[in-house]
Amino acid sequence: MISFGRLSTAMVTPFDSKGNIDFNKTTQLIEHLIQTGTDSLVIAGTTGESPTLTSEEKVALFRHTVKVVGGRIPVIAGTGSNDTRASIELTKKAEAEGVDAIMLVAPYYNKPSQEGLFQHFKAIAEATKLPVMIYNIPGRTSILIDPKTTIRLANEVPNIMSTKEASGSIDIITEIVANTEDDFLVYSGDDGLTLPILSVGGTGIISVASHVAGNEMKEMVNAFLNGDVQKAAAIHQELLPLFRGLFAAPNPVPVKTALQMKGLDVGGVRLPLIPLTEEERTTLSTLL
């Protein structure tokens, strides 16, 4: 099994002026993220606008990212969907492209039972040799992965080695940490919970804000791990308005706009997402 580090970035997918994936911009973004403290990359996830990427586009993105990264940090490919067979097929393609792990979002829309969730994740994990991260984000999927289901998956399926918890619940995160082995990696999916999750024994954060504040977030994490809780808390307090501002409109619209404001053009978003209003841009600019 591998480590994904403490600070992972849920990477946006750069587009050109026609809305196609821009691989030159993708290369520039990857280099920027590595240089600003990112320990691993999650690609073709929610922040990467996975719902509007075709399977072919995802595979091309996996291939390009693996090539550019060149083994410097782990690459985690988002291959989950609400169709178990389709997820298995995409997972096999991702594995063939050389990614280091896969992330499987909870099946959205069809709202399976907890046993259905267990069997879904188990079937995909058993179809690959790659490490698997499951992704609990009930605000988008309308289904909560019960912590007991996560714990069961961690204990019964050998290559399920991690979870991204975007439930917003420290209680859920604590329950998972307390009932899984020490090498099961528990990440927050909410930037604002980075420090709290570390305090209850979690591993770290799969971040959106690290696109524009990676060095500061890494400094916060390292301060906490080195025992300087007061410094970590001060950085958290300073960053919290930015965390909130990056989700004042649907993700990843604000963070793509923030990158542009920082001088790193990653293009716009695909419908049904739309650009920020002028008022929203002014507010975000002030936060940056």
Secondary structure, DSSP 8 states (H G I E B T S, - for coil): -----SEEEE----B-TTSSB-HHHHHHHHHHHHHTT--EEEESSTTTTGGGS-HHHHHHHHHHHHHHHTTSS-EEEE---S-HHHHHHHHHHHHHTT-SEEEEE---SS---HHHHHHHHHHHHHT-SS-EEEEE-HHHHS----HHHHHHHHHHSTTEEEEEE-S--HHHHHHHHHTS-TTSEEEESSGGGHHHHHHTT--EEEESTHHHHHHHHHHHHHHHHTT-HHHHHHHHHHHHHHHHHTTSSSTTHHHHHHHHHTT-------TT-----HHHHHHHHHH-
